């Protein structure tokens, strides 16, 4: 055992007691993810030859007096993600069914406005031209606790027994991540639905256990129908950066990896700034081709590819640690599920290693870490191949997190962003000579975070993200410099009426000691030890409506986990290492958030107000963890 892993083992043992520690995931196993075996070598993919695509605005189907209405479907199509000299890639993503040319990976941006509701008919359009269902592009493990349509009405949303990848019709349900909405519009994992295909096999469940529950509960449930659900978003929260993606039980990792995700940007209201204070404009419906934008969303993801351009994703547990079986249901080791996955190629807004021309002025970037498992540490540097750590060339000014603006701008030389976290930042290119090249790089490891000391992503591949090239100034910059920017007044939450102790843990195989993990779990803490719970165990988190609570997240694992709580935006209170003193949140975490990094061997405390009644979920946003029991339902009010 390495010194690093020995320290981690002792750290966790201090919380749990040595007898309760699960098998340690050795660093060598985790680092096996650094070289995914897609047949396309990432070193052969040319960098910075493709222009960054700035996602256009999603056009509404119609705009009413009181709301904006969209009909948005998920479909399958080909897209040139790799440079034009290489093959196109078959992906899934969202688009408007009433506007041609809007299907794109990532999806077009939904522009929302404060207190103007958005209503979306989310359509499962994963059918071919004949109306027959399209099977999944990627392997689905049927032995996990998942949507399980072949289980029928009685067996849906449960573990299956078939070791083969699922090849039936694909269930989906969309979650707008960061939106303050009622449970029937939140995209609950068991509210999935199959496409309206003509060849659904007999006996298959066509929707999840909670689809009819929420259809009956929703005031617009009469508008739901086969292959769709209609959700409404009140947009009664401060201006912020949200994103939408699939959230189907037990298969979010493969559905999101196939492509369905997009930005949802909420503007206006007392939580926003007057027009002109921040760099702009951003894309709007009806913009002319070639318009310059100074507010740009950046969805950063990692992917692996095959020589034919297709997406690569592991089809066996063997990929993770070499274990060849026997697999579930003949053991407790899932046959296909991988605890984490790290792609070997960086994709930004649907293009591998793109380039963006920038004028010598200020830009606002809305950054999303859309990776499966990869944490990202961003820097802006002049030489992307310089020995790590690289000295920064430009600072990153953080002005907002997931829940809106920070109390004040924060100047950083590097920015840590976990999966599902968003960062609202300003980069000032003012004064740079025309022709200057600035590179956005990633210095997080090609392994579970935080990794060993001084471990970095491969500088030749996953250590690079995109390039900015300075061109001549064509318009005067009237935005406020970030050092002089005054942000909307921050209103902290009041005192909490309850503290909950919650656990993050993982379990190794009982059948094959040393094979670990085979399941990752949330739960409660009892006598200083984890009490792991599964998805279908009784609910243990049931805040009183309109109450303020502090959730203490005890991380009993060896890795950091990004924890997301639906419905709320919370404040990070502090973090406390085992045997140490609490430390305050990082400066860029001092606004409201919906996703927080829970470091290993520490207690992470967050405070939230639970102000909408209903059934929601909280979970780890490492998607492989979320899909294998590291997600729990919780209930607000009765």
C-alpha positions as CSV (number, residue, x, y, z in Angstrom):
1,X,0.0,0.0,0.0
2,X,1.4,3.4,-1.0
3,X,2.1,6.0,1.7
4,X,-0.8,8.1,0.3
5,X,-3.2,5.2,0.6
6,X,-1.9,4.3,4.0
7,X,-2.6,7.8,5.2
8,X,-6.1,7.8,3.7
9,X,-6.8,4.4,5.3
10,X,-5.7,5.7,8.8
11,X,-7.7,8.9,8.2
12,X,-10.9,7.0,7.5
13,X,-10.3,4.5,10.2
14,X,-10.2,7.4,12.7
15,X,-13.9,8.1,11.8
16,X,-15.2,4.6,11.3
17,X,-13.1,2.3,13.5
18,X,-10.8,0.0,11.7
19,X,-13.3,-2.9,11.8
20,X,-15.8,-1.0,9.6
21,X,-13.5,0.2,6.9
22,X,-14.3,-1.2,3.5
23,X,-11.6,-2.6,1.2
24,X,-9.3,0.2,0.0
25,X,-9.4,1.0,-3.7
26,X,-5.7,0.9,-4.5
27,X,-4.3,3.8,-6.5
28,X,-3.1,1.5,-9.3
29,X,-6.6,0.4,-9.9
30,X,-7.9,4.0,-10.1
31,X,-5.1,5.1,-12.4
32,X,-6.1,2.3,-14.8
33,X,-8.7,4.8,-15.9
34,X,-5.9,7.1,-17.2
35,X,-5.7,5.1,-20.5
36,X,-9.2,4.4,-21.8
37,X,-9.1,1.8,-24.5
38,X,-11.1,3.6,-27.2
39,X,-9.4,2.6,-30.5
40,X,-8.8,6.2,-31.5
41,X,-5.6,7.4,-30.0
42,X,-6.2,10.9,-28.6
43,X,-2.6,11.9,-29.5
44,X,-3.6,11.6,-33.2
45,X,-6.5,14.1,-32.9
46,X,-5.4,17.6,-34.0
47,X,-5.9,20.3,-31.5
48,X,-7.2,23.9,-32.0
49,X,-8.2,23.4,-35.6
50,X,-12.0,23.6,-34.9
51,X,-13.8,26.7,-33.9
52,X,-15.6,26.7,-30.6
53,X,-19.4,26.4,-31.1
54,X,-21.3,28.8,-29.0
55,X,-24.7,27.1,-28.3
56,X,-27.5,29.2,-29.9
57,X,-30.7,30.0,-28.0
58,X,-33.4,27.4,-28.0
59,X,-36.4,28.9,-29.9
60,X,-39.7,28.6,-28.0
61,X,-42.6,26.8,-29.8
62,X,-44.6,29.8,-28.8
63,X,-44.5,32.7,-26.4
64,X,-47.7,33.5,-24.6
65,X,-48.8,36.4,-22.5
66,X,-47.7,34.6,-19.3
67,X,-45.2,32.0,-20.2
68,X,-42.7,30.6,-22.8
69,X,-43.7,27.2,-24.2
70,X,-41.2,24.7,-25.7
71,X,-41.6,21.2,-27.2
72,X,-38.2,19.6,-26.9
73,X,-37.3,16.1,-27.9
74,X,-34.3,13.8,-27.5
75,X,-33.2,12.4,-30.9
76,X,-30.3,10.5,-32.4
77,X,-28.2,12.1,-35.1
78,X,-24.6,12.4,-36.4
79,X,-22.3,15.3,-35.5
80,X,-18.8,16.3,-36.3
81,X,-17.3,16.3,-32.8
82,X,-13.8,15.3,-33.9
83,X,-11.9,17.5,-36.5
84,X,-13.3,17.3,-40.0
85,X,-10.6,14.9,-41.2
86,X,-12.0,12.3,-38.9
87,X,-15.4,10.5,-38.9
88,X,-18.6,12.0,-37.5
89,X,-20.0,10.7,-34.2
90,X,-23.5,9.4,-33.6
91,X,-24.9,11.1,-30.5
92,X,-28.2,12.0,-28.8
93,X,-29.3,15.4,-27.8
94,X,-32.2,17.8,-27.4
95,X,-33.8,20.0,-30.0
96,X,-37.1,21.9,-30.8
97,X,-39.5,19.7,-32.7
98,X,-41.0,22.8,-34.3
99,X,-37.7,24.3,-35.5
100,X,-35.4,22.6,-38.0
101,X,-31.7,22.5,-37.3
102,X,-31.9,22.9,-33.6
103,X,-30.7,19.4,-32.6
104,X,-27.2,19.7,-31.4
105,X,-24.8,18.3,-28.8
106,X,-24.7,20.1,-26.4
107,X,-28.3,21.3,-26.7
108,X,-29.2,24.9,-27.5
109,X,-29.5,27.1,-24.4
110,X,-32.9,27.8,-22.8
111,X,-33.1,31.5,-22.0
112,X,-35.4,32.0,-19.0
113,X,-36.4,35.2,-17.3
114,X,-37.2,36.0,-13.6
115,X,-40.8,35.1,-12.7
116,X,-41.7,34.3,-16.3
117,X,-42.6,30.6,-16.3
118,X,-41.1,28.2,-18.8
119,X,-43.2,25.2,-19.7
120,X,-41.5,22.3,-21.6
121,X,-43.0,19.2,-23.2
122,X,-40.1,16.9,-22.9
123,X,-40.4,14.2,-25.6
124,X,-38.6,10.9,-25.8
125,X,-37.9,10.9,-29.5
126,X,-35.5,7.9,-29.6
127,X,-37.1,6.2,-32.5
128,X,-36.1,5.6,-36.1
129,X,-37.8,6.8,-39.3
130,X,-40.2,3.9,-39.2
131,X,-41.3,4.7,-35.6
132,X,-39.4,1.7,-34.1
133,X,-37.4,2.3,-31.0
134,X,-33.6,2.9,-31.2
135,X,-31.5,0.8,-28.8
136,X,-28.9,2.5,-26.6
137,X,-25.6,3.6,-28.2
138,X,-23.8,2.4,-25.0
139,X,-23.9,-0.7,-22.7
140,X,-26.4,-0.7,-19.9
141,X,-25.9,-2.9,-16.9
142,X,-29.2,-4.6,-16.1
143,X,-28.1,-6.0,-12.8
144,X,-28.0,-2.6,-11.1
145,X,-31.1,-1.1,-9.5
146,X,-32.3,0.7,-12.6
147,X,-35.4,1.7,-14.6
148,X,-35.7,-1.9,-15.8
149,X,-38.6,-1.7,-18.4
150,X,-38.4,-5.5,-19.2
151,X,-39.3,-6.1,-15.6
152,X,-42.9,-5.0,-16.4
153,X,-45.1,-3.0,-14.1
154,X,-44.3,-5.1,-11.1
155,X,-40.5,-5.4,-11.7
156,X,-39.7,-1.9,-13.0
157,X,-37.3,0.3,-11.0
158,X,-35.5,-2.7,-9.6
159,X,-32.5,-4.9,-10.1
160,X,-32.5,-7.2,-13.1
161,X,-30.6,-10.5,-13.6
162,X,-29.5,-10.4,-17.2
163,X,-25.7,-10.0,-17.6
164,X,-26.0,-8.8,-21.2
165,X,-26.2,-5.1,-22.1
166,X,-29.8,-3.9,-22.4
167,X,-31.0,-3.5,-26.1
168,X,-34.6,-2.4,-25.6
169,X,-36.3,0.9,-25.8
170,X,-34.5,3.6,-23.8
171,X,-36.2,5.4,-20.9
172,X,-35.5,9.1,-20.2
173,X,-36.6,11.8,-17.9
174,X,-35.2,15.4,-17.9
175,X,-34.0,17.3,-14.8
176,X,-33.2,21.0,-14.9
177,X,-30.3,21.0,-12.5
178,X,-30.4,24.0,-10.2
179,X,-34.0,24.9,-10.8
180,X,-36.3,25.6,-7.9
181,X,-39.4,23.7,-8.9
182,X,-42.1,21.3,-7.6
183,X,-41.3,17.6,-7.5
184,X,-43.7,16.7,-10.4
185,X,-41.5,18.9,-12.7
186,X,-38.1,18.0,-11.2
187,X,-37.3,14.9,-13.3
188,X,-37.6,12.3,-10.5
189,X,-35.5,9.2,-11.5
190,X,-38.5,6.9,-11.3
191,X,-40.7,9.2,-13.4
192,X,-39.1,8.0,-16.7
193,X,-40.9,7.1,-19.9
194,X,-40.2,5.1,-23.0
195,X,-40.5,6.6,-26.5
196,X,-43.9,6.3,-28.3
197,X,-42.6,3.5,-30.5
198,X,-44.7,1.1,-32.5
199,X,-42.7,-2.0,-31.4
200,X,-42.4,-1.8,-27.6
201,X,-42.1,-5.5,-26.6
202,X,-45.1,-7.0,-24.9
203,X,-44.9,-6.9,-21.1
204,X,-42.5,-4.0,-20.9
205,X,-43.3,-1.2,-18.5
206,X,-43.7,2.0,-20.6
207,X,-43.0,4.4,-17.7
208,X,-41.5,4.5,-14.2
209,X,-43.1,3.9,-10.8
210,X,-43.7,7.7,-10.2
211,X,-44.7,8.8,-13.7
212,X,-48.4,8.4,-13.0
213,X,-48.0,9.7,-9.4
214,X,-46.6,13.0,-10.7
215,X,-48.9,13.1,-13.7
216,X,-51.9,13.0,-11.2
217,X,-50.2,15.5,-8.9
218,X,-49.2,18.1,-11.5
219,X,-51.7,20.8,-12.3
220,X,-50.8,20.3,-16.0
221,X,-50.7,16.5,-15.8
222,X,-53.6,16.3,-18.3
223,X,-51.1,17.5,-20.9
224,X,-48.8,14.5,-20.4
225,X,-49.0,11.6,-22.9
226,X,-47.3,8.5,-24.2
227,X,-43.6,9.2,-24.7
228,X,-43.6,12.6,-23.0
229,X,-44.0,14.7,-19.8
230,X,-44.8,18.4,-19.4
231,X,-42.9,20.2,-16.8
232,X,-43.1,23.9,-15.7
233,X,-40.5,26.1,-14.1
234,X,-41.6,29.2,-12.2
235,X,-38.1,30.8,-12.4
236,X,-38.7,32.6,-9.1
237,X,-35.1,32.4,-7.9
238,X,-32.1,34.6,-8.3
239,X,-30.5,34.8,-11.8
240,X,-28.1,31.8,-12.2
241,X,-26.5,29.2,-14.4
242,X,-28.5,26.0,-14.6
243,X,-28.3,23.0,-17.0
244,X,-30.6,20.3,-18.1
245,X,-29.8,16.6,-18.6
246,X,-31.3,13.1,-18.3
247,X,-31.8,11.7,-14.8
248,X,-33.2,8.1,-15.4
249,X,-32.7,5.7,-12.5
250,X,-29.6,3.6,-12.8
251,X,-28.6,4.8,-16.3
252,X,-27.9,8.5,-16.0
253,X,-24.2,7.9,-16.8
254,X,-24.8,6.3,-20.2
255,X,-27.7,8.6,-21.2
256,X,-25.7,11.8,-20.4
257,X,-22.6,10.4,-22.0
258,X,-24.5,9.9,-25.2
259,X,-25.1,13.6,-25.3
260,X,-28.4,15.0,-23.9
261,X,-27.4,18.1,-21.9
262,X,-27.7,21.9,-22.3
263,X,-27.6,25.2,-20.5
264,X,-30.6,26.9,-18.9
265,X,-29.8,30.5,-18.1
266,X,-32.0,32.5,-15.8
267,X,-31.8,36.3,-16.0
268,X,-33.4,39.3,-14.4
269,X,-34.9,40.2,-11.1
270,X,-33.3,41.6,-8.0
271,X,-30.6,39.0,-8.0
272,X,-29.2,40.1,-11.4
273,X,-27.1,43.1,-12.5
274,X,-28.2,45.9,-14.8
275,X,-27.5,45.4,-18.4
276,X,-24.0,46.6,-19.4
277,X,-22.3,45.9,-16.1
278,X,-21.1,42.4,-17.3
279,X,-19.7,41.5,-20.6
280,X,-22.3,40.7,-23.2
281,X,-24.2,40.0,-25.4
282,X,-25.1,36.3,-25.2
283,X,-26.9,34.3,-27.9
284,X,-30.6,35.2,-28.4
285,X,-33.3,33.8,-30.7
286,X,-33.1,35.5,-34.1
287,X,-29.4,36.6,-33.9
288,X,-27.8,37.2,-37.3
289,X,-25.0,34.7,-38.4
290,X,-21.5,35.7,-37.3
291,X,-22.6,37.9,-34.4
292,X,-19.9,38.3,-31.8
293,X,-20.7,37.2,-28.2
294,X,-18.9,38.3,-25.1
295,X,-20.8,36.0,-22.8
296,X,-20.1,32.4,-23.7
297,X,-21.2,29.2,-22.0
298,X,-18.5,26.4,-21.9
299,X,-19.6,22.8,-21.3
300,X,-16.4,20.9,-20.6
301,X,-16.6,17.1,-20.8
302,X,-14.3,14.1,-21.4
303,X,-15.0,11.5,-24.0
304,X,-13.2,8.6,-25.7
305,X,-13.7,7.6,-29.3
306,X,-13.2,4.7,-31.6
307,X,-11.5,4.9,-35.0
308,X,-14.9,5.0,-36.8
309,X,-15.8,8.1,-34.7
310,X,-18.2,6.3,-32.4
311,X,-18.2,7.0,-28.6
312,X,-16.3,4.5,-26.5
313,X,-17.6,3.5,-23.2
314,X,-16.7,0.4,-21.1
315,X,-18.7,-2.7,-21.7
316,X,-17.3,-4.8,-18.9
317,X,-16.1,-4.5,-15.3
318,X,-12.8,-5.9,-16.7
319,X,-12.0,-2.4,-18.0
320,X,-11.9,-1.0,-14.5
321,X,-9.8,-3.5,-12.6
322,X,-9.3,-6.7,-14.7
323,X,-11.9,-8.7,-12.8
324,X,-13.4,-11.3,-15.2
325,X,-16.2,-12.7,-13.1
326,X,-18.3,-14.5,-12.1
327,X,-20.6,-11.5,-12.2
328,X,-24.1,-10.7,-10.8
329,X,-26.5,-12.3,-10.2
330,X,-24.0,-15.1,-9.6
331,X,-21.9,-12.8,-7.4
332,X,-22.1,-9.3,-6.0
333,X,-20.0,-7.8,-8.7
334,X,-21.9,-6.0,-11.5
335,X,-20.8,-7.2,-14.9
336,X,-20.7,-3.9,-16.8
337,X,-20.8,-1.1,-14.2
338,X,-17.5,0.8,-13.7
339,X,-17.2,2.9,-10.5
340,X,-15.6,5.8,-12.4
341,X,-14.8,6.6,-16.0
342,X,-12.2,9.0,-17.3
343,X,-12.2,9.8,-21.1
344,X,-9.0,10.5,-22.8
345,X,-10.2,13.4,-24.9
346,X,-11.5,16.8,-23.8
347,X,-14.6,18.1,-25.6
348,X,-15.9,21.7,-25.2
349,X,-19.3,22.6,-26.5
350,X,-19.4,19.5,-28.6
351,X,-15.9,19.9,-30.2
352,X,-12.6,18.3,-29.3
353,X,-10.0,20.9,-28.2
354,X,-11.5,23.9,-29.9
355,X,-10.2,27.4,-30.5
356,X,-12.0,30.7,-29.8
357,X,-11.1,34.1,-31.1
358,X,-11.3,36.8,-28.5
359,X,-10.8,40.5,-28.7
360,X,-8.6,42.3,-26.2
361,X,-11.4,43.0,-23.8
362,X,-13.4,41.3,-21.0
363,X,-15.4,38.1,-21.5
364,X,-17.9,36.3,-19.3
365,X,-17.8,32.5,-19.3
366,X,-20.4,30.3,-17.8
367,X,-18.4,27.1,-17.1
368,X,-20.0,23.7,-16.5
369,X,-18.1,20.6,-15.6
370,X,-20.2,18.0,-17.5
371,X,-17.8,15.1,-17.0
372,X,-18.8,11.6,-15.7
373,X,-16.2,11.4,-13.0
374,X,-13.4,13.9,-13.7
375,X,-12.7,16.9,-11.5
376,X,-11.1,19.9,-13.3
377,X,-8.6,22.4,-12.2
378,X,-8.5,25.2,-14.7
379,X,-5.7,27.6,-15.4
380,X,-5.1,30.2,-18.2
381,X,-1.5,29.8,-19.4
382,X,0.7,30.7,-22.4
383,X,2.3,27.2,-22.8
384,X,0.0,24.2,-22.5
385,X,2.9,21.8,-22.5
386,X,4.9,23.4,-19.8
387,X,5.9,21.2,-16.8
388,X,3.1,21.1,-14.2
389,X,2.2,23.0,-12.2
390,X,2.2,25.8,-14.8
391,X,2.5,29.5,-13.9
392,X,-0.6,31.3,-14.8
393,X,-0.8,33.9,-17.5
394,X,-4.2,35.4,-16.7
395,X,-6.3,35.4,-13.5
396,X,-9.8,34.0,-13.4
397,X,-12.3,36.2,-11.7
398,X,-15.2,34.2,-10.2
399,X,-18.4,36.2,-9.8
400,X,-20.9,33.4,-9.3
401,X,-21.6,29.8,-8.4
402,X,-24.6,27.5,-9.1
403,X,-27.1,29.6,-7.0
404,X,-26.2,33.0,-8.4
405,X,-23.7,35.7,-7.7
406,X,-21.1,35.6,-4.9
407,X,-21.0,38.3,-2.2
408,X,-18.0,39.8,-4.1
409,X,-15.8,38.8,-7.0
410,X,-12.8,36.5,-6.3
411,X,-9.6,36.6,-8.2
412,X,-7.9,33.2,-8.7
413,X,-4.9,31.7,-10.4
414,X,-6.7,28.4,-10.7
415,X,-10.3,27.2,-10.4
416,X,-11.4,23.8,-9.1
417,X,-14.7,22.6,-10.6
418,X,-16.3,19.2,-9.7
419,X,-18.7,17.3,-11.9
420,X,-22.0,19.3,-12.2
421,X,-20.6,22.4,-10.6
422,X,-20.9,25.7,-12.5
423,X,-18.7,28.7,-12.3
424,X,-19.6,32.2,-13.6
425,X,-16.3,33.9,-14.4
426,X,-14.8,36.9,-16.1
427,X,-11.5,36.8,-18.0
428,X,-9.9,40.0,-19.0
429,X,-7.9,39.9,-22.3
430,X,-7.5,43.7,-22.3
431,X,-4.1,44.8,-23.5
432,X,-3.0,41.5,-25.0
433,X,-1.4,42.0,-28.4
434,X,-3.2,40.7,-31.5
435,X,-2.0,37.1,-32.1
436,X,-1.4,36.2,-28.5
437,X,-2.5,32.7,-27.6
438,X,-3.8,31.8,-24.2
439,X,-4.6,28.2,-23.3
440,X,-7.2,26.9,-20.9
441,X,-5.6,23.8,-19.3
442,X,-6.6,21.3,-16.7
443,X,-4.2,20.3,-13.8
444,X,-6.5,17.8,-12.0
445,X,-5.4,14.2,-12.1
446,X,-6.6,11.5,-14.6
447,X,-8.0,9.6,-11.6
448,X,-10.4,10.1,-8.7
449,X,-9.9,13.4,-7.0
450,X,-7.8,14.5,-5.2
451,X,-5.3,11.9,-6.3
452,X,-1.7,11.6,-5.0
453,X,0.4,14.8,-4.5
454,X,1.7,16.4,-7.7
455,X,-0.4,14.2,-10.0
456,X,-1.8,16.0,-13.1
457,X,-3.7,15.2,-16.2
458,X,-1.7,14.2,-19.2
459,X,-0.3,17.5,-20.5
460,X,-0.6,16.3,-24.1
461,X,-4.2,15.3,-23.9
462,X,-6.6,15.7,-20.9
463,X,-4.4,18.4,-19.5
464,X,-5.4,20.7,-22.3
465,X,-8.9,22.1,-22.8
466,X,-9.1,24.9,-25.4
467,X,-7.2,27.8,-26.9
468,X,-8.1,31.5,-27.1
469,X,-6.5,33.6,-29.8
470,X,-6.5,37.4,-29.6
471,X,-7.8,39.3,-32.6
472,X,-8.3,43.0,-33.2
473,X,-10.7,44.9,-31.1
474,X,-13.9,45.7,-33.0
475,X,-16.2,47.1,-30.2
476,X,-15.6,49.2,-27.2
477,X,-15.8,47.4,-23.9
478,X,-18.3,49.1,-21.5
479,X,-18.4,46.4,-18.9
480,X,-17.2,47.0,-15.3
481,X,-13.7,45.6,-14.5
482,X,-14.2,42.7,-12.1
483,X,-12.0,44.3,-9.4
484,X,-14.6,47.2,-9.2
485,X,-17.7,45.2,-9.7
486,X,-20.4,45.4,-7.0
487,X,-22.6,42.3,-7.0
488,X,-26.2,42.0,-5.7
489,X,-26.5,42.0,-1.9
490,X,-26.1,38.5,-0.5
491,X,-28.8,37.3,1.9
492,X,-27.5,34.5,4.1
493,X,-29.8,31.9,5.6
494,X,-30.9,32.1,9.2
495,X,-30.2,29.6,12.0
496,X,-30.9,26.0,11.5
497,X,-33.5,24.1,13.5
498,X,-32.0,20.7,12.8
499,X,-28.6,19.1,12.1
500,X,-28.4,15.8,10.2
501,X,-25.4,13.5,10.1
502,X,-25.2,11.7,6.7
503,X,-22.7,9.3,5.4
504,X,-20.9,8.6,2.1
505,X,-19.5,5.1,1.9
506,X,-18.5,2.4,-0.5
507,X,-18.5,-1.4,-0.2
508,X,-16.1,-4.0,-1.5
509,X,-17.2,-7.4,-2.7
510,X,-18.2,-9.9,0.0
511,X,-17.6,-12.7,-2.5
512,X,-14.2,-11.6,-3.8
513,X,-12.1,-9.7,-1.2
514,X,-10.0,-7.0,-2.9
515,X,-12.6,-6.3,-5.6
516,X,-13.8,-2.8,-4.7
517,X,-16.1,-1.0,-4.9
518,X,-19.1,-3.0,-6.0
519,X,-21.6,-0.5,-4.6
520,X,-21.4,3.1,-3.3
521,X,-23.9,4.4,-0.9
522,X,-25.4,7.3,1.0
523,X,-26.8,6.8,4.5
524,X,-26.9,8.1,8.0
525,X,-24.2,8.1,10.7
526,X,-24.7,6.1,13.9
527,X,-22.2,6.2,16.7
528,X,-19.6,7.7,14.4
529,X,-20.0,4.9,11.9
530,X,-21.7,4.8,8.5
531,X,-25.1,3.3,8.2
532,X,-25.3,2.7,4.4
533,X,-28.7,2.7,2.8
534,X,-30.0,1.8,-0.6
535,X,-32.3,3.7,-3.0
536,X,-35.4,1.8,-1.9
537,X,-34.7,1.8,1.9
538,X,-37.2,4.0,3.9
539,X,-36.7,7.7,3.7
540,X,-34.5,9.1,6.5
541,X,-34.4,12.8,5.4
542,X,-37.7,14.5,5.9
543,X,-37.3,18.2,6.5
544,X,-40.3,20.2,7.8
545,X,-41.7,22.5,5.1
546,X,-39.9,25.9,5.2
547,X,-37.4,24.7,7.8
548,X,-33.7,25.4,7.6
549,X,-31.4,22.5,8.2
550,X,-27.6,21.8,8.3
551,X,-26.6,18.5,6.6
552,X,-23.3,17.2,7.8
553,X,-21.8,15.0,5.1
554,X,-19.3,12.4,6.5
555,X,-17.1,11.1,3.7
556,X,-15.9,7.6,4.7
557,X,-14.4,6.9,1.3
558,X,-11.0,7.6,-0.1
559,X,-12.2,10.1,-2.8
560,X,-13.9,13.4,-3.0
561,X,-17.6,13.3,-4.0
562,X,-19.7,16.2,-5.6
563,X,-23.0,16.0,-3.7
564,X,-26.1,17.6,-5.3
565,X,-29.3,18.2,-3.4
566,X,-32.4,18.8,-5.6
567,X,-34.9,21.6,-5.0
568,X,-32.6,23.8,-2.9
569,X,-29.7,26.2,-3.2
570,X,-27.6,25.9,0.0
571,X,-24.7,27.6,1.7
572,X,-21.5,25.8,2.4
573,X,-21.0,26.2,6.2
574,X,-17.5,24.7,6.7
575,X,-15.4,21.5,6.4
576,X,-13.8,19.7,9.2
577,X,-11.0,17.1,8.8
578,X,-10.9,14.2,11.1
579,X,-9.3,15.3,14.4
580,X,-9.0,18.9,13.1
581,X,-10.8,22.2,13.3
582,X,-13.5,23.4,11.0
583,X,-12.3,25.6,8.1
584,X,-14.5,28.1,6.2
585,X,-15.7,27.5,2.6
586,X,-13.4,28.4,-0.2
587,X,-13.8,32.1,-1.3
588,X,-15.5,31.0,-4.6
589,X,-18.0,28.8,-2.6
590,X,-19.5,31.7,-0.5
591,X,-22.6,32.2,-2.5
592,X,-25.5,29.8,-2.9
593,X,-24.7,26.4,-4.4
594,X,-26.5,23.2,-5.3
595,X,-23.5,20.9,-5.6
596,X,-20.6,20.7,-3.1
597,X,-17.3,18.9,-3.0
598,X,-17.1,16.5,0.0
599,X,-13.4,15.7,0.5
600,X,-12.3,12.3,1.8
601,X,-12.0,11.8,5.5
602,X,-13.8,15.1,6.2
603,X,-17.2,16.4,7.4
604,X,-18.7,18.9,4.9
605,X,-21.6,21.0,6.3
606,X,-24.2,22.7,4.1
607,X,-27.2,24.8,5.2
608,X,-30.5,24.9,3.2
609,X,-34.1,26.0,3.4
610,X,-36.6,23.4,2.2
611,X,-39.4,25.5,0.9
612,X,-41.3,23.4,-1.5
613,X,-43.2,20.3,-0.4
614,X,-42.7,17.0,-2.2
615,X,-40.4,14.1,-3.0
616,X,-36.9,14.9,-4.2
617,X,-33.4,13.3,-4.3
618,X,-29.9,14.0,-3.2
619,X,-26.9,12.2,-4.7
620,X,-23.3,12.1,-5.7
621,X,-22.8,13.6,-9.2
622,X,-20.1,11.2,-10.2
623,X,-22.6,9.5,-12.5
624,X,-21.4,6.0,-12.0
625,X,-21.9,6.4,-8.3
626,X,-25.3,7.9,-8.7
627,X,-26.3,5.0,-10.8
628,X,-25.3,2.3,-8.3
629,X,-27.0,3.4,-5.1
630,X,-25.3,6.7,-4.2
631,X,-28.6,8.4,-4.5
632,X,-31.4,8.7,-1.9
633,X,-35.0,10.1,-2.0
634,X,-35.9,12.7,0.5
635,X,-39.3,14.2,1.5
636,X,-40.1,17.8,2.3
637,X,-43.2,18.1,4.4
638,X,-46.0,15.5,4.4
